[in-house]
Amino acid sequence: MHRARERGGGRGTVVFIALGAFEAVVADGRLVEARPFAGDPNPSPLLRNIPGAIRGTARIEQPMIRAGWLERGPGADEGRGREPFVAVSWDEAIALLAAEYRRIYAETGAESVYGGSYG
């Protein structure tokens, strides 16, 4: 949304997400409003939650990986659900994810990876 318009005039960037389309309104470099797209006859009321969700206290701001997965590798074990998550860099998270996809594809085939959305 880096090209979204600043408050005060002009058209902003129209963003498309699962909830629908909206115009991103930015003030001082921050998203302040997700204005429903004018062409949407029935915009979702959930769009108004987007600005607060971007910097909300529940938002995870960097990749987190289960400590046991980092120590013992993939797969469920007794620590799953009870152990802490460890912050990692984006580069490390992407490298680990790519390696895991390669492992899954090699061991069980592409049909084992769900590439869609439940939303």
N, C-alpha and C positions, 0 to 999 in steps of 0.2 A: 504494500500500500504506500510505497515511498512517493508515488506521484499523486497521491490523493490531495485534493485541493485544501488550501488553508481557508478558514472562515473569512467571509468578506466578499465573495463573488466567484463567478465562473463555475464551470462544471467540474466535479470531482471524478475520481476514478470509480468506475462501477465494478464491484467485486461480486463474484458468483461463488456461493458455498451451498452446502446441503440445505440450509434453511431458506435459501432464496437469494435474490440479488439485492445489493444495496449500494448506495453511494457513500463512500468513505469521506467523512468530514473531519478535517484535521485542524487543530489549533496548537501553536507552539510545538509542532512535531509530534503531537499525540492525537490518537483517534478520539474524538469527543462525541461523535454521533455516527450511527449506522442508519442513514436515512433510507427507508425502503425505496427501491427502484420505481420510478414513476410509471413504468409499463407493467408493473405487477398488479393485477386486479385484486389479489388477495394476499398481501404480504404477511409473513409470519410475525406475530407480536414478539417472538423470541429475539428478533434482530436487535431490539433495544438493549438486550443484555450484553452485546458484544463489546462495547467500549469498556465496561467494568470488568469483563472477564479477561481482557488482555493483560491487565496488570493486577488482577485480584490476588489476594493472599493465598488462595488455594492453587494458583498456577505454578507449575514446575518450570523453572526458568532454564534448566540445563538438563542434559541427558543423565538419567540415573539407572544404574544396573544393580541387580541383586548381588550382594556381597558373595554369597555362595556360588553364584554362576561365574563370577570372576575368579574365584578360588578353585572351583571344582569342575567348571564347564557346564554345558547345557544339560537339561533334564531336571525332572522333579526330584527333590530329596527332602529329608526331614526338616531342613531349615526354611524351605519355601513357605512364605506367609508369616514367618516369625523373625527373620533376620533383616538387618537394615539394608538400605539401598546406598550405593556409593556414587558420588558425582564423578562423571568422566567428561572429557572434552568432546566436542562435536566430532572431531577427526577420529578419536578413538571409538566413539559410538558407531560411526558410519563404517569403520573398518571391521568392528566386531559383527555388526549386522550383515555386512556383505559376506564375511566368512561363514556366518551361520546359514545364510541363504544358500551359499555354495555347498555346504555340508548337507543340508536338507535335500536340495535338488539331486546331489550325487547319491545319497543313501535311499531316498524314497520317491524321487521323481517330481516333476513340476506340478503334478496334480495334488501334491501335499501342501502347496502354498495357496492360500486363499487370497486372491488379488482384488477383492471387491470391498463392499461396504455393507454393514448391516443397517445403516441409517436411511 
